[in-house]
């Protein structure tokens, strides 16, 4: 299987270049029209992070920023995680953790202890690297019923590190891991109803402990309570403001706002926790700020927004208006009650 086919299998749907250049845009009435003033979120790209020309990134998918400002980028097509220093200079590339090599890593997370969680998609496992780079834990993930491998594409970890949420893209489910016991609880199945998934891809945890799961093909973000109860959805399929076409990344800021990257519309929209649209990131002319196939996102401690641009093989560092930053690390997922059915 080629690298591109492997990434398609992970739910990225990016092999056909024409699909990335569709003219459809987020618009209030007509293509290219400025966004209404009350829905504009002025933003700008302050800088970009790229690997050297002799070892460029190829179709990166996710980004995580630690407390020291180091930036980790999932460069799965090259079987590595690329690390940049806080000043944007290249630090190193991680191709293995301990004795365990990476195979198409797709998703990343930094926990409250500064450990890097890597969704090592090609090996159907998660590797946890300690701050010094040593292996802290290897999590081998079980196949689904019928023997289909666990297709892990992202991981999100609660602030108390007691729980982790693992996306199983191809099996259309979410795994919740009790990190102390090492046990997994599974939610979801293929479908369009609440609590069902169509190629879930990324996850994020809000400060109040709610979990958001982004569906690349389902074109929505589902909301899960700290007690594992389904609590509605954000967005639905469409090309207008407030709708989603091919969402790939989800991120929550310190005020509970959701940032959703749309890899075909090439924009980032912002929603409140209940799903109401707050707006879209815009340029000085009031038009949507465009990215080259935006994917995973993260904040740094100062509130800078880091956006992976898969088609441009780089990460854009975006400035946001006052009040949209800084972000906080997610709160604990809280006390479990009766799980979702």
SEDRENKE-623815 format. One record per residue: residue in one letter; x, y, z of N, C-alpha, C in turn; residue number from 0. Coordinates in pm, whole numbers, plus 50000, padded with zeros to 5 digits. Example, Ala and Ser with C-alpha at 12.3 -4.5 7.8 and 13.67 -1.06 7.14 Angstrom:
2
res,npx,npy,npz,capx,capy,capz,cpx,cpy,cpz,n
a,51319,49431,50780,51230,49550,50780,51320,49670,50780,0
s,51285,49775,50708,51367,49894,50714,51290,50003,50787,1
//
This chain:
341
res,npx,npy,npz,capx,capy,capz,cpx,cpy,cpz,n
x,50084,49882,50000,50000,50000,50000,50088,50124,50000,0
x,50061,50220,49910,50140,50342,49903,50112,50430,50022,1
x,50201,50526,50047,50180,50620,50156,50049,50695,50138,2
x,50023,50742,50014,49900,50818,49989,49777,50733,50018,3
x,49779,50607,49975,49665,50518,50001,49650,50492,50150,4
x,49761,50483,50220,49755,50462,50363,49689,50581,50432,5
x,49722,50702,50387,49662,50821,50448,49515,50829,50412,6
x,49478,50791,50291,49336,50787,50256,49264,50689,50348,7
x,49326,50575,50377,49266,50476,50465,49241,50535,50603,8
x,49326,50628,50643,49309,50693,50773,49200,50799,50771,9
x,49134,50817,50656,49019,50907,50650,49049,51046,50601,10
x,49164,51069,50537,49198,51204,50495,49137,51241,50362,11
x,49118,51144,50273,49054,51167,50145,49120,51283,50071,12
x,49248,51269,50040,49320,51379,49978,49394,51339,49853,13
x,49377,51219,49801,49460,51173,49691,49431,51247,49561,14
x,49305,51286,49539,49269,51349,49413,49284,51500,49426,15
x,49378,51554,49353,49409,51697,49368,49290,51785,49337,16
x,49208,51743,49242,49093,51826,49205,49000,51847,49321,17
x,48993,51749,49410,48904,51762,49526,48949,51872,49620,18
x,49074,51910,49609,49128,52013,49697,49109,52152,49640,19
x,49063,52162,49516,49055,52292,49451,48912,52329,49412,20
x,48816,52266,49477,48677,52301,49448,48655,52448,49479,21
x,48569,52511,49402,48549,52655,49416,48457,52690,49531,22
x,48386,52590,49584,48290,52617,49690,48360,52683,49809,23
x,48299,52785,49866,48356,52855,49980,48249,52877,50086,24
x,48291,52900,50208,48197,52946,50309,48152,53084,50269,25
x,48021,53104,50259,47971,53230,50207,47833,53258,50263,26
x,47795,53383,50281,47661,53415,50327,47558,53409,50216,27
x,47598,53437,50093,47501,53437,49983,47563,53397,49851,28
x,47684,53441,49822,47743,53411,49693,47892,53385,49711,29
x,47948,53310,49619,48089,53272,49629,48178,53394,49638,30
x,48268,53394,49735,48367,53500,49747,48318,53624,49819,31
x,48192,53630,49859,48140,53749,49927,48201,53761,50066,32
x,48222,53885,50113,48274,53902,50248,48178,53844,50352,33
x,48234,53801,50462,48155,53749,50572,48087,53866,50644,34
x,47963,53850,50691,47898,53959,50766,47988,54004,50882,35
x,47995,54133,50909,48086,54185,51012,48073,54114,51146,36
x,47952,54079,51186,47934,54017,51317,47985,53873,51321,37
x,48018,53817,51206,48069,53681,51201,48217,53677,51161,38
x,48281,53792,51154,48423,53797,51120,48509,53784,51246,39
x,48607,53698,51239,48706,53685,51347,48841,53718,51284,40
x,48886,53843,51295,49009,53884,51227,49129,53802,51275,41
x,49203,53751,51181,49318,53667,51212,49423,53685,51104,42
x,49543,53643,51133,49650,53653,51034,49756,53549,51061,43
x,49827,53510,50955,49936,53414,50968,50063,53491,51000,44
x,50114,53472,51122,50234,53543,51165,50360,53481,51107,45
x,50362,53350,51095,50478,53279,51040,50436,53137,51008,46
x,50523,53065,50940,50498,52925,50911,50621,52843,50951,47
x,50598,52716,50978,50704,52623,51014,50713,52515,50907,48
x,50830,52502,50848,50854,52402,50744,50985,52331,50771,49
x,50994,52206,50732,51119,52131,50742,51211,52170,50627,50
x,51342,52147,50639,51436,52182,50533,51405,52113,50401,51
x,51448,52175,50293,51418,52124,50158,51476,51985,50134,52
x,51584,51951,50204,51643,51820,50182,51573,51709,50260,53
x,51481,51747,50349,51402,51648,50423,51265,51708,50456,54
x,51188,51747,50354,51062,51817,50379,50956,51727,50440,55
x,50861,51790,50507,50743,51716,50550,50657,51688,50427,56
x,50579,51581,50434,50491,51544,50323,50355,51506,50379,57
x,50257,51589,50353,50120,51566,50398,50111,51550,50550,58
x,50163,51646,50628,50151,51637,50774,50005,51646,50816,59
x,49975,51593,50935,49835,51581,50974,49799,51643,51108,60
x,49892,51651,51202,49854,51702,51334,49971,51776,51397,61
x,49940,51855,51502,50041,51935,51570,50008,51938,51718,62
x,50113,51941,51800,50097,51955,51945,50209,52046,51996,63
x,50176,52136,52087,50273,52232,52140,50286,52209,52290,64
x,50410,52193,52339,50428,52169,52482,50444,52300,52558,65
x,50457,52289,52691,50463,52408,52776,50585,52493,52749,66
x,50690,52433,52695,50812,52507,52662,50806,52572,52526,67
x,50697,52551,52454,50681,52610,52322,50734,52524,52209,68
x,50781,52405,52239,50826,52316,52132,50705,52266,52054,69
x,50722,52255,51923,50612,52220,51834,50640,52082,51773,70
x,50546,51990,51790,50559,51854,51738,50459,51838,51624,71
x,50505,51789,51510,50421,51776,51391,50422,51632,51343,72
x,50304,51574,51326,50292,51437,51274,50317,51438,51124,73
x,50429,51381,51085,50468,51372,50944,50462,51225,50904,74
x,50341,51173,50903,50322,51030,50888,50370,50971,50758,75
x,50361,51048,50650,50407,50997,50521,50556,50964,50525,76
x,50628,51029,50616,50771,51003,50633,50801,50922,50760,77
x,50696,50866,50821,50713,50780,50939,50789,50850,51052,78
x,50750,50974,51082,50823,51049,51184,50736,51158,51243,79
x,50785,51214,51354,50731,51336,51412,50842,51440,51406,80
x,50814,51555,51345,50913,51661,51330,50896,51758,51447,81
x,51008,51798,51507,51005,51884,51625,51073,52017,51593,82
x,51004,52127,51626,51058,52262,51610,51075,52324,51748,83
x,51179,52406,51763,51197,52480,51887,51097,52596,51893,84
x,51089,52660,52009,50992,52768,52027,51017,52884,51931,85
x,51143,52903,51888,51174,53011,51795,51147,52974,51650,86
x,51094,52854,51627,51060,52809,51493,51170,52732,51422,87
x,51287,52724,51481,51398,52650,51419,51375,52500,51434,88
x,51419,52426,51334,51406,52280,51340,51491,52226,51454,89
x,51433,52139,51534,51506,52075,51643,51555,51938,51601,90
x,51462,51848,51573,51499,51712,51538,51377,51643,51478,91
x,51397,51519,51436,51288,51434,51391,51286,51308,51476,92
x,51168,51267,51516,51152,51145,51596,51100,51036,51503,93
x,51179,50933,51482,51137,50821,51398,51111,50695,51479,94
x,51148,50698,51607,51119,50588,51698,51113,50640,51840,95
x,51041,50568,51925,51037,50597,52067,51091,50474,52138,96
x,51205,50490,52202,51273,50372,52254,51313,50283,52139,97
x,51280,50158,52149,51313,50064,52041,51202,50050,51938,98
x,51095,50128,51954,50977,50108,51872,50970,50212,51759,99
x,50983,50172,51634,50977,50266,51521,50835,50312,51495,100
x,50823,50430,51435,50694,50484,51397,50656,50438,51258,101
x,50526,50420,51237,50473,50381,51107,50348,50462,51079,102
x,50362,50566,50998,50250,50654,50962,50179,50714,51084,103
x,50250,50781,51175,50181,50848,51285,50091,50959,51231,104
x,49969,50967,51282,49871,51063,51230,49830,51167,51335,105
x,49808,51124,51461,49760,51215,51563,49858,51231,51678,106
x,49854,51348,51746,49944,51379,51856,49868,51447,51969,107
x,49921,51433,52091,49871,51509,52206,49984,51522,52307,108
x,49983,51634,52380,50074,51654,52493,49990,51650,52620,109
x,50026,51565,52716,49948,51561,52839,50003,51660,52941,110
x,49939,51669,53057,49975,51769,53157,50110,51742,53222,111
x,50168,51625,53200,50302,51595,53249,50408,51621,53142,112
x,50365,51674,53028,50459,51703,52920,50496,51583,52836,113
x,50422,51475,52849,50450,51356,52770,50381,51365,52634,114
x,50445,51315,52532,50392,51317,52396,50324,51184,52366,115
x,50195,51191,52334,50118,51073,52294,50112,51072,52141,116
x,50152,50962,52081,50159,50950,51936,50063,50841,51890,117
x,49966,50878,51808,49879,50779,51744,49958,50717,51629,118
x,50021,50605,51656,50109,50537,51560,50021,50449,51471,119
x,49956,50514,51377,49846,50454,51302,49885,50325,51231,120
x,50001,50325,51165,50041,50208,51090,50067,50085,51174,121
x,50098,50105,51301,50123,49993,51392,50004,49965,51483,122
x,49893,50038,51465,49772,50016,51544,49800,50023,51694,123
x,49871,50131,51733,49908,50145,51872,49928,50293,51905,124
x,49945,50320,52033,49983,50453,52081,50114,50440,52156,125
x,50209,50527,52124,50334,50534,52196,50336,50661,52278,126
x,50378,50652,52403,50388,50769,52490,50536,50794,52517,127
x,50582,50913,52479,50722,50950,52499,50732,51045,52618,128
x,50822,51015,52710,50850,51103,52823,50915,51232,52772,129
x,50917,51338,52855,50980,51463,52810,51124,51448,52764,130
x,51195,51348,52817,51334,51327,52774,51344,51239,52649,131
x,51228,51200,52594,51225,51121,52472,51218,50972,52494,132
x,51238,50926,52615,51234,50783,52644,51090,50730,52635,133
x,51076,50602,52611,50944,50541,52606,50885,50536,52746,134
x,50766,50596,52762,50696,50589,52889,50597,50474,52890,135
x,50534,50449,52775,50437,50340,52766,50407,50310,52620,136
x,50381,50183,52594,50333,50140,52462,50196,50079,52481,137
x,50098,50128,52405,49961,50080,52415,49925,50010,52285,138
x,49922,49879,52287,49881,49802,52170,49729,49792,52170,139
x,49667,49825,52058,49523,49838,52052,49458,49717,51986,140
x,49347,49671,52039,49284,49549,51988,49208,49571,51859,141
x,49201,49469,51778,49122,49473,51656,48974,49477,51690,142
x,48896,49525,51597,48751,49527,51615,48695,49388,51590,143
x,48567,49375,51618,48500,49249,51592,48511,49217,51443,144
x,48550,49096,51411,48572,49059,51272,48717,49069,51232,145
x,48801,49121,51323,48944,49123,51297,48999,49247,51229,146
x,48916,49348,51207,48966,49469,51144,49055,49545,51242,147
x,49177,49581,51202,49269,49645,51296,49215,49777,51350,148
x,49261,49812,51469,49228,49940,51532,49301,50048,51453,149
x,49226,50137,51391,49282,50242,51305,49289,50372,51383,150
x,49386,50383,51472,49394,50498,51562,49447,50620,51487,151
x,49367,50727,51484,49408,50849,51414,49424,50969,51505,152
x,49380,50959,51630,49402,51071,51722,49384,51023,51865,153
x,49435,51105,51957,49424,51077,52100,49409,51210,52173,154
x,49325,51212,52276,49310,51328,52364,49314,51277,52507,155
x,49384,51351,52595,49410,51304,52731,49358,51407,52831,156
x,49290,51362,52935,49240,51453,53037,49357,51512,53117,157
x,49332,51628,53179,49438,51698,53251,49494,51617,53366,158
x,49409,51534,53429,49457,51451,53539,49521,51321,53489,159
x,49520,51303,53359,49583,51189,53291,49517,51055,53327,160
x,49399,51061,53384,49333,50937,53421,49268,50868,53302,161
x,49231,50949,53201,49159,50892,53087,49217,50944,52957,162
x,49208,50861,52855,49246,50901,52719,49135,50858,52625,163
x,49111,50942,52524,49009,50913,52423,49081,50885,52291,164
x,49058,50768,52236,49128,50722,52116,49029,50706,52002,165
x,49058,50768,51889,48973,50757,51771,49010,50631,51692,166
x,48909,50552,51658,48926,50434,51572,48853,50461,51442,167
x,48924,50524,51348,48864,50580,51228,48790,50478,51143,168
x,48857,50375,51102,48797,50279,51008,48688,50195,51072,169
x,48689,50183,51203,48587,50104,51272,48476,50190,51330,170
x,48482,50322,51301,48373,50414,51334,48337,50409,51483,171
x,48439,50420,51568,48412,50413,51711,48514,50496,51789,172
x,48480,50518,51916,48565,50590,52009,48600,50497,52123,173
x,48728,50488,52158,48771,50409,52272,48807,50502,52386,174
x,48758,50472,52506,48791,50548,52625,48880,50460,52713,175
x,49000,50508,52740,49096,50427,52815,49108,50473,52959,176
x,49092,50380,53051,49125,50403,53190,49276,50381,53201,177
x,49351,50490,53217,49496,50479,53207,49559,50404,53323,178
x,49497,50405,53439,49551,50331,53553,49532,50181,53533,179
x,49412,50143,53490,49382,50001,53472,49426,49948,53337,180
x,49440,50037,53240,49476,49995,53105,49362,49934,53027,181
x,49237,49957,53072,49121,49898,53007,49057,49997,52910,182
x,48985,49943,52812,48919,50023,52710,48769,50002,52714,183
x,48695,50112,52699,48550,50108,52680,48521,50167,52543,184
x,48435,50101,52465,48410,50145,52328,48270,50205,52316,185
x,48263,50314,52241,48136,50378,52209,48128,50398,52059,186
x,48006,50386,52005,47984,50419,51865,47984,50300,51773,187
x,47927,50323,51655,47921,50226,51546,47892,50306,51420,188
x,47900,50243,51305,47876,50315,51181,47731,50361,51171,189
x,47712,50487,51134,47577,50538,51116,47575,50690,51125,190
x,47457,50747,51107,47440,50892,51104,47369,50945,51227,191
x,47326,50859,51317,47255,50904,51436,47349,50954,51543,192
x,47293,51012,51647,47373,51057,51760,47437,50936,51826,193
x,47566,50942,51849,47638,50829,51906,47688,50731,51803,194
x,47662,50758,51676,47717,50679,51567,47817,50766,51490,195
x,47904,50702,51412,48008,50777,51343,48020,50735,51197,196
x,48066,50831,51117,48110,50803,50980,48251,50861,50969,197
x,48348,50774,50990,48490,50808,50986,48526,50922,51081,198
x,48515,50897,51212,48566,50996,51307,48717,51010,51287,199
x,48770,51128,51312,48911,51149,51280,48993,51211,51393,200
x,48939,51315,51460,49013,51381,51566,48922,51403,51687,201
x,48987,51433,51801,48912,51457,51925,48978,51569,52003,202
x,48897,51637,52086,48948,51743,52173,48865,51743,52301,203
x,48928,51789,52409,48862,51796,52539,48850,51942,52580,204
x,48730,51982,52622,48705,52120,52665,48743,52138,52812,205
x,48757,52262,52857,48789,52286,52998,48686,52226,53095,206
x,48560,52214,53052,48458,52156,53139,48452,52005,53132,207
x,48544,51943,53058,48550,51798,53050,48470,51736,52938,208
x,48393,51816,52864,48321,51760,52750,48421,51725,52640,209
x,48389,51619,52568,48477,51568,52462,48408,51591,52328,210
x,48486,51636,52230,48433,51664,52097,48504,51574,51996,211
x,48425,51505,51914,48478,51412,51815,48440,51460,51677,212
x,48540,51485,51594,48521,51538,51460,48509,51424,51360,213
x,48403,51424,51280,48380,51322,51179,48414,51377,51041,214
x,48515,51320,50977,48559,51371,50847,48452,51353,50740,215
x,48391,51236,50735,48289,51210,50633,48149,51242,50687,216
x,48129,51225,50815,48000,51259,50876,47973,51408,50878,217
x,48076,51490,50856,48063,51636,50844,47997,51699,50966,218
x,48044,51662,51082,47993,51720,51206,48093,51694,51318,219
x,48068,51755,51433,48145,51730,51554,48046,51687,51661,220
x,48062,51566,51715,47972,51520,51820,48028,51553,51957,221
x,47937,51572,52052,47969,51614,52187,47937,51503,52285,222
x,48033,51473,52372,48019,51367,52472,48043,51426,52611,223
x,47954,51399,52705,47966,51456,52839,48075,51385,52918,224
x,48119,51444,53031,48217,51376,53116,48168,51243,53170,225
x,48036,51224,53171,47977,51098,53214,47954,51003,53097,226
x,48013,51034,52981,48002,50951,52861,47861,50944,52806,227
x,47788,51052,52820,47655,51061,52760,47663,51147,52634,228
x,47595,51107,52530,47594,51187,52407,47516,51315,52433,229
x,47575,51426,52393,47519,51558,52429,47505,51648,52308,230
x,47469,51593,52194,47442,51674,52076,47559,51681,51980,231
x,47542,51766,51878,47644,51779,51776,47660,51924,51735,232
x,47775,51951,51674,47807,52083,51621,47818,52070,51470,233
x,47741,52151,51397,47750,52152,51252,47677,52037,51185,234
x,47663,52051,51056,47610,51946,50967,47664,51974,50828,235
x,47637,51884,50735,47698,51896,50602,47644,52018,50527,236
x,47734,52089,50462,47696,52202,50378,47814,52292,50350,237
x,47792,52398,50274,47900,52488,50236,47877,52632,50283,238
x,47770,52655,50355,47743,52789,50406,47811,52809,50541,239
x,47815,52934,50586,47868,52966,50716,47794,52886,50824,240
x,47869,52821,50910,47810,52739,51015,47791,52594,50979,241
x,47816,52559,50852,47808,52421,50807,47948,52368,50779,242
x,47958,52236,50768,48087,52171,50751,48085,52080,50629,243
x,48195,52074,50557,48203,51991,50437,48295,51870,50460,244
x,48421,51895,50491,48514,51788,50526,48596,51832,50648,245
x,48534,51835,50766,48608,51876,50885,48714,51773,50922,246
x,48833,51820,50957,48941,51728,50992,49001,51757,51130,247
x,48993,51881,51178,49052,51913,51306,48953,51981,51397,248
x,48965,51955,51528,48881,52023,51627,48970,52060,51746,249
x,48946,52179,51800,49025,52232,51911,48933,52317,51996,250
x,48955,52317,52128,48873,52395,52220,48961,52492,52296,251
x,48919,52620,52305,49000,52718,52378,48955,52728,52523,252
x,49018,52818,52598,48992,52829,52740,48853,52878,52775,253
x,48784,52938,52678,48646,52983,52700,48543,52882,52648,254
x,48589,52767,52603,48498,52663,52555,48458,52676,52410,255
x,48519,52770,52336,48488,52781,52193,48553,52666,52116,256
x,48483,52620,52012,48534,52515,51925,48587,52576,51796,257
x,48706,52532,51758,48766,52569,51630,48765,52444,51544,258
x,48705,52453,51427,48693,52337,51338,48756,52371,51204,259
x,48855,52292,51164,48919,52313,51034,48847,52230,50928,260
x,48823,52292,50814,48754,52225,50704,48851,52211,50588,261
x,48887,52087,50557,48997,52063,50464,48960,52082,50317,262
x,48833,52091,50285,48794,52119,50147,48757,52265,50130,263
x,48687,52323,50226,48657,52465,50220,48779,52550,50255,264
x,48878,52487,50320,49007,52553,50351,48992,52669,50449,265
x,48900,52656,50542,48875,52761,50641,48872,52701,50780,266
x,48872,52791,50880,48852,52751,51018,48733,52829,51073,267
x,48632,52757,51116,48513,52818,51175,48518,52802,51326,268
x,48449,52891,51394,48446,52890,51540,48301,52881,51586,269
x,48277,52791,51682,48143,52765,51734,48145,52779,51886,270
x,48030,52806,51945,48021,52797,52090,47998,52652,52130,271
x,48001,52625,52259,47997,52486,52306,47868,52415,52268,272
x,47761,52490,52249,47633,52428,52215,47611,52418,52064,273
x,47708,52461,51986,47697,52442,51843,47662,52566,51764,274
x,47636,52677,51831,47607,52800,51759,47731,52857,51695,275
x,47719,52900,51571,47835,52953,51499,47869,53093,51550,276
x,47995,53114,51585,48042,53247,51623,48104,53320,51506,277
x,48159,53246,51412,48216,53310,51295,48322,53226,51229,278
x,48397,53290,51141,48504,53225,51067,48626,53316,51072,279
x,48744,53257,51074,48865,53338,51071,48870,53411,50937,280
x,48894,53543,50943,48890,53624,50821,49018,53704,50802,281
x,49039,53745,50676,49152,53830,50642,49112,53977,50656,282
x,49203,54072,50629,49169,54214,50647,49053,54262,50561,283
x,49025,54193,50451,48914,54233,50365,48781,54174,50410,284
x,48782,54097,50518,48658,54037,50566,48620,53909,50497,285
x,48710,53855,50415,48686,53726,50351,48751,53616,50432,286
x,48705,53491,50416,48763,53382,50494,48914,53373,50475,287
x,48986,53357,50585,49130,53334,50580,49151,53192,50529,288
x,49226,53179,50419,49241,53050,50353,49366,52976,50398,289
x,49349,52845,50413,49461,52757,50445,49468,52649,50338,290
x,49584,52587,50325,49605,52483,50224,49574,52347,50285,291
x,49448,52311,50284,49399,52184,50339,49431,52175,50489,292
x,49365,52257,50573,49393,52257,50716,49350,52127,50784,293
x,49431,52086,50880,49409,51958,50950,49406,51983,51100,294
x,49497,51918,51175,49502,51931,51319,49547,52068,51363,295
x,49512,52105,51489,49543,52237,51543,49583,52224,51689,296
x,49653,52325,51739,49682,52335,51882,49712,52480,51915,297
x,49707,52514,52045,49745,52645,52094,49879,52638,52164,298
x,49953,52748,52163,50066,52759,52253,50021,52834,52379,299
x,50111,52850,52475,50073,52910,52603,50027,53054,52589,300
x,50072,53123,52485,50035,53263,52464,49907,53278,52383,301
x,49850,53168,52338,49728,53175,52260,49746,53174,52111,302
x,49870,53156,52062,49891,53141,51919,49828,53011,51870,303
x,49761,53018,51756,49694,52902,51699,49783,52839,51592,304
x,49814,52711,51609,49898,52638,51515,49808,52550,51429,305
x,49819,52565,51298,49731,52496,51204,49818,52416,51105,306
x,49797,52287,51099,49868,52206,51000,49805,52228,50863,307
x,49889,52260,50764,49843,52274,50626,49900,52156,50546,308
x,49814,52056,50529,49859,51931,50466,49910,51952,50325,309
x,49838,52031,50247,49875,52048,50107,50001,52133,50090,310
x,50033,52218,50190,50151,52305,50182,50270,52246,50257,311
x,50252,52132,50324,50360,52065,50397,50421,52156,50502,312
x,50334,52221,50582,50384,52316,50681,50279,52336,50791,313
x,50320,52417,50891,50229,52458,50997,50220,52610,50995,314
x,50099,52663,50993,50078,52808,51000,50056,52848,51145,315
x,50123,52954,51189,50105,53008,51323,50017,53132,51311,316
x,49899,53126,51368,49794,53225,51345,49772,53310,51469,317
x,49763,53441,51449,49727,53532,51558,49576,53552,51559,318
x,49519,53555,51678,49376,53571,51696,49348,53701,51771,319
x,49226,53754,51761,49194,53877,51833,49190,53854,51984,320
x,49203,53962,52058,49196,53954,52204,49063,53893,52246,321
x,49068,53806,52345,48947,53740,52392,48934,53599,52342,322
x,49009,53564,52235,49005,53429,52181,49123,53346,52231,323
x,49205,53403,52317,49321,53335,52369,49359,53404,52500,324
x,49439,53343,52585,49503,53213,52562,49410,53097,52590,325
x,49457,52982,52554,49384,52859,52580,49427,52803,52715,326
x,49352,52708,52764,49393,52636,52883,49398,52489,52850,327
x,49476,52414,52925,49475,52270,52909,49339,52217,52954,328
x,49290,52108,52892,49158,52057,52928,49148,52015,53073,329
x,49030,52035,53128,49006,51992,53265,48988,51841,53270,330
x,48982,51788,53390,48956,51645,53406,48822,51611,53344,331
x,48812,51487,53295,48686,51443,53236,48579,51420,53342,332
x,48612,51437,53468,48510,51432,53572,48476,51292,53619,333
x,48372,51283,53696,48331,51156,53753,48238,51085,53657,334
x,48265,50959,53638,48180,50881,53549,48049,50845,53615,335
x,47943,50856,53536,47813,50809,53579,47776,50694,53486,336
x,47651,50684,53453,47608,50579,53361,47660,50611,53220,337
x,47725,50517,53152,47779,50544,53019,47670,50558,52915,338
x,47708,50617,52802,47615,50628,52690,47576,50491,52638,339
x,47457,50483,52588,47406,50354,52534,47410,50359,52383,340
//
